[in-house]
Amino acid sequence: MIATPDRTPLPRAFFDRSVLDIAPELLGRILVRTTPDGPIALRLTEVEAYDGPNDPGSHAYRGRTARTDVMFGPPGHVYVYFTYGMWHCMNLVCGPDGTASAVLLRAGEIIEGAELARTRRLSARNDKELAKGPARLATALGVDRSLDGTDACASGETPLKILTGTPVPRDQVRNGPRTGVAGDGGNADSHPWRYWVANDPTVSPYRAHVPRRRRS
């Protein structure tokens, strides 16, 4: 018998730690997105850790900017960025106020509100693909830059909230290099900071970084 997921909100103290400890422990947690159209709940199955000034792959590596300001704020807040001029991606800020680490939410299983998610992800061939990848996840949940800075640990009604869920046992967690990140290079000994639930069909495929070609 499958246990009912714990709907208790994760406390802010959960995020006030090292990002490398937090990232694998986010697997199995539940993210709830509330909109005027209805709620959507997602069980996290894949994440990536980014360690701010200690990590060349992090947006905050070169310091605080208007874009990364939320990452330097209190833990438990949402950092949303726009990429390739097309897609939004969302992160949860980690570590003490003033630092800049965060966990990218890469993939998940829609466990409530699939009907609504389908209207946003018309190209998905099945429900396993609704949030299979960071841009797809944000699209399915209706996340954009207007949610940048949202407190996911706040009490009461909020547009985004992270719940305890059912943590994934460590023997079911896998890790390896991050997807498409320069410097990781497919070498798991470099930055093996992508974590996923073993054999879960909602996990996105790994792709190594491919340098952009300069136009001649």
C-alpha positions as a Python dict, from the first residue, in 0.01 Angstrom:
ca = {
    (1, 'M'): (0, 0, 0),
    (2, 'I'): (140, 341, -101),
    (3, 'A'): (154, 591, 183),
    (4, 'T'): (-39, 916, 141),
    (5, 'P'): (207, 1203, 79),
    (6, 'D'): (259, 1442, 371),
    (7, 'R'): (93, 1776, 285),
    (8, 'T'): (277, 1967, 559),
    (9, 'P'): (471, 2265, 416),
    (10, 'L'): (849, 2229, 425),
    (11, 'P'): (994, 2469, 686),
    (12, 'R'): (1235, 2743, 582),
    (13, 'A'): (1506, 2575, 791),
    (14, 'F'): (1506, 2290, 536),
    (15, 'F'): (1651, 2532, 279),
    (16, 'D'): (1893, 2705, 517),
    (17, 'R'): (2168, 2448, 455),
    (18, 'S'): (2420, 2343, 193),
    (19, 'V'): (2264, 2316, -152),
    (20, 'L'): (2437, 1980, -203),
    (21, 'D'): (2257, 1839, 100),
    (22, 'I'): (1922, 1989, 2),
    (23, 'A'): (1908, 1889, -366),
    (24, 'P'): (1876, 1509, -330),
    (25, 'E'): (1638, 1555, -37),
    (26, 'L'): (1398, 1753, -258),
    (27, 'L'): (1314, 1442, -459),
    (28, 'G'): (966, 1320, -373),
    (29, 'R'): (858, 1658, -234),
    (30, 'I'): (542, 1816, -369),
    (31, 'L'): (525, 2155, -538),
    (32, 'V'): (178, 2311, -547),
    (33, 'R'): (97, 2585, -799),
    (34, 'T'): (-227, 2772, -733),
    (35, 'T'): (-385, 2976, -1015),
    (36, 'P'): (-728, 3126, -1086),
    (37, 'D'): (-778, 2830, -1322),
    (38, 'G'): (-717, 2581, -1043),
    (39, 'P'): (-430, 2408, -857),
    (40, 'I'): (-163, 2179, -994),
    (41, 'A'): (52, 1955, -774),
    (42, 'L'): (379, 1801, -888),
    (43, 'R'): (605, 1539, -728),
    (44, 'L'): (969, 1630, -790),
    (45, 'T'): (1169, 1357, -965),
    (46, 'E'): (1477, 1543, -1096),
    (47, 'V'): (1676, 1845, -973),
    (48, 'E'): (2016, 2011, -1015),
    (49, 'A'): (2225, 2195, -755),
    (50, 'Y'): (2402, 2526, -829),
    (51, 'D'): (2648, 2652, -570),
    (52, 'G'): (2665, 3026, -640),
    (53, 'P'): (3013, 3182, -624),
    (54, 'N'): (3173, 2837, -590),
    (55, 'D'): (3020, 2713, -914),
    (56, 'P'): (3106, 2841, -1267),
    (57, 'G'): (2776, 2695, -1388),
    (58, 'S'): (2571, 2917, -1157),
    (59, 'H'): (2409, 3243, -1270),
    (60, 'A'): (2546, 3398, -948),
    (61, 'Y'): (2907, 3297, -1009),
    (62, 'R'): (3015, 3650, -1103),
    (63, 'G'): (2818, 3826, -831),
    (64, 'R'): (2486, 3990, -766),
    (65, 'T'): (2288, 4138, -1054),
    (66, 'A'): (1929, 4250, -1106),
    (67, 'R'): (1858, 3911, -1262),
    (68, 'T'): (2005, 3707, -973),
    (69, 'D'): (1902, 3931, -682),
    (70, 'V'): (1652, 3675, -546),
    (71, 'M'): (1927, 3413, -522),
    (72, 'F'): (2109, 3628, -267),
    (73, 'G'): (1799, 3663, -50),
    (74, 'P'): (1640, 3440, 214),
    (75, 'P'): (1614, 3064, 156),
    (76, 'G'): (1291, 2905, 43),
    (77, 'H'): (1212, 3167, -221),
    (78, 'V'): (1161, 3102, -592),
    (79, 'Y'): (1412, 3216, -853),
    (80, 'V'): (1266, 3223, -1205),
    (81, 'Y'): (1471, 3302, -1514),
    (82, 'F'): (1400, 3333, -1886),
    (83, 'T'): (1627, 3141, -2122),
    (84, 'Y'): (1690, 3125, -2498),
    (85, 'G'): (1429, 3396, -2543),
    (86, 'M'): (1157, 3130, -2516),
    (87, 'W'): (1139, 2942, -2187),
    (88, 'H'): (1113, 2997, -1814),
    (89, 'C'): (1286, 2778, -1556),
    (90, 'M'): (1241, 2780, -1178),
    (91, 'N'): (1470, 2724, -882),
    (92, 'L'): (1441, 2715, -504),
    (93, 'V'): (1690, 2938, -322),
    (94, 'C'): (1909, 2768, -62),
    (95, 'G'): (2158, 2864, 207),
    (96, 'P'): (2170, 3163, 443),
    (97, 'D'): (2050, 3508, 339),
    (98, 'G'): (2331, 3677, 146),
    (99, 'T'): (2457, 3363, -24),
    (100, 'A'): (2344, 3256, -371),
    (101, 'S'): (2292, 2882, -409),
    (102, 'A'): (1978, 2732, -562),
    (103, 'V'): (1826, 2408, -688),
    (104, 'L'): (1688, 2396, -1042),
    (105, 'L'): (1365, 2196, -1062),
    (106, 'R'): (1421, 1982, -1369),
    (107, 'A'): (1130, 1736, -1381),
    (108, 'G'): (834, 1596, -1197),
    (109, 'E'): (517, 1392, -1204),
    (110, 'I'): (188, 1581, -1216),
    (111, 'I'): (-22, 1421, -940),
    (112, 'E'): (-309, 1672, -935),
    (113, 'G'): (-445, 1904, -1202),
    (114, 'A'): (-323, 1708, -1504),
    (115, 'E'): (-619, 1833, -1705),
    (116, 'L'): (-503, 2192, -1661),
    (117, 'A'): (-140, 2104, -1727),
    (118, 'R'): (-240, 1940, -2057),
    (119, 'T'): (-391, 2267, -2182),
    (120, 'R'): (-49, 2430, -2136),
    (121, 'R'): (153, 2142, -2279),
    (122, 'L'): (-33, 2053, -2596),
    (123, 'S'): (276, 1893, -2750),
    (124, 'A'): (313, 1637, -2469),
    (125, 'R'): (248, 1287, -2605),
    (126, 'N'): (140, 1157, -2264),
    (127, 'D'): (117, 1271, -1902),
    (128, 'K'): (471, 1150, -1824),
    (129, 'E'): (599, 1424, -2058),
    (130, 'L'): (399, 1710, -1906),
    (131, 'A'): (687, 1823, -1680),
    (132, 'K'): (979, 1623, -1824),
    (133, 'G'): (1245, 1894, -1830),
    (134, 'P'): (1281, 2234, -1658),
    (135, 'A'): (1109, 2444, -1927),
    (136, 'R'): (827, 2192, -1961),
    (137, 'L'): (785, 2188, -1582),
    (138, 'A'): (754, 2566, -1566),
    (139, 'T'): (517, 2573, -1865),
    (140, 'A'): (292, 2301, -1721),
    (141, 'L'): (267, 2490, -1392),
    (142, 'G'): (216, 2831, -1554),
    (143, 'V'): (536, 2976, -1407),
    (144, 'D'): (691, 3294, -1544),
    (145, 'R'): (901, 3588, -1421),
    (146, 'S'): (605, 3735, -1233),
    (147, 'L'): (665, 3461, -972),
    (148, 'D'): (1033, 3548, -926),
    (149, 'G'): (1086, 3607, -553),
    (150, 'T'): (775, 3416, -437),
    (151, 'D'): (813, 3274, -87),
    (152, 'A'): (744, 2900, -124),
    (153, 'C'): (762, 2854, 254),
    (154, 'A'): (512, 3127, 345),
    (155, 'S'): (208, 3038, 550),
    (156, 'G'): (-143, 3082, 407),
    (157, 'E'): (-236, 3096, 40),
    (158, 'T'): (54, 3151, -197),
    (159, 'P'): (88, 3091, -573),
    (160, 'L'): (369, 2840, -511),
    (161, 'K'): (424, 2620, -207),
    (162, 'I'): (659, 2331, -136),
    (163, 'L'): (522, 2045, 76),
    (164, 'T'): (692, 1758, 259),
    (165, 'G'): (555, 1485, 32),
    (166, 'T'): (725, 1145, 53),
    (167, 'P'): (1106, 1176, 49),
    (168, 'V'): (1279, 932, -184),
    (169, 'P'): (1502, 674, -7),
    (170, 'R'): (1873, 729, -76),
    (171, 'D'): (1910, 392, -245),
    (172, 'Q'): (1663, 510, -510),
    (173, 'V'): (1847, 838, -578),
    (174, 'R'): (2095, 862, -864),
    (175, 'N'): (2334, 1145, -947),
    (176, 'G'): (2558, 1253, -1230),
    (177, 'P'): (2676, 1556, -1429),
    (178, 'R'): (2433, 1837, -1492),
    (179, 'T'): (2254, 1861, -1824),
    (180, 'G'): (2400, 2099, -2082),
    (181, 'V'): (2628, 2282, -1837),
    (182, 'A'): (2968, 2403, -1956),
    (183, 'G'): (3247, 2261, -1741),
    (184, 'D'): (3058, 1947, -1638),
    (185, 'G'): (3156, 1790, -1969),
    (186, 'G'): (2995, 1454, -1903),
    (187, 'N'): (3248, 1389, -1626),
    (188, 'A'): (3058, 1282, -1315),
    (189, 'D'): (3363, 1366, -1102),
    (190, 'S'): (3343, 1732, -1209),
    (191, 'H'): (3001, 1848, -1084),
    (192, 'P'): (2783, 1540, -1027),
    (193, 'W'): (2507, 1763, -897),
    (194, 'R'): (2211, 1639, -1098),
    (195, 'Y'): (1989, 1411, -887),
    (196, 'W'): (1698, 1199, -1002),
    (197, 'V'): (1470, 916, -897),
    (198, 'A'): (1599, 588, -1039),
    (199, 'N'): (1391, 444, -1325),
    (200, 'D'): (1128, 716, -1303),
    (201, 'P'): (969, 776, -1647),
    (202, 'T'): (927, 1150, -1588),
    (203, 'V'): (1304, 1213, -1558),
    (204, 'S'): (1448, 1404, -1856),
    (205, 'P'): (1726, 1259, -2074),
    (206, 'Y'): (2083, 1368, -2008),
    (207, 'R'): (2250, 1588, -2267),
    (208, 'A'): (2610, 1707, -2249),
    (209, 'H'): (2699, 2071, -2306),
    (210, 'V'): (2747, 2168, -2670),
    (211, 'P'): (2937, 2496, -2722),
    (212, 'R'): (2761, 2749, -2940),
    (213, 'R'): (2925, 2816, -3273),
    (214, 'R'): (3012, 3174, -3348),
    (215, 'R'): (2871, 3313, -3668),
    (216, 'S'): (3139, 3396, -3920),
}
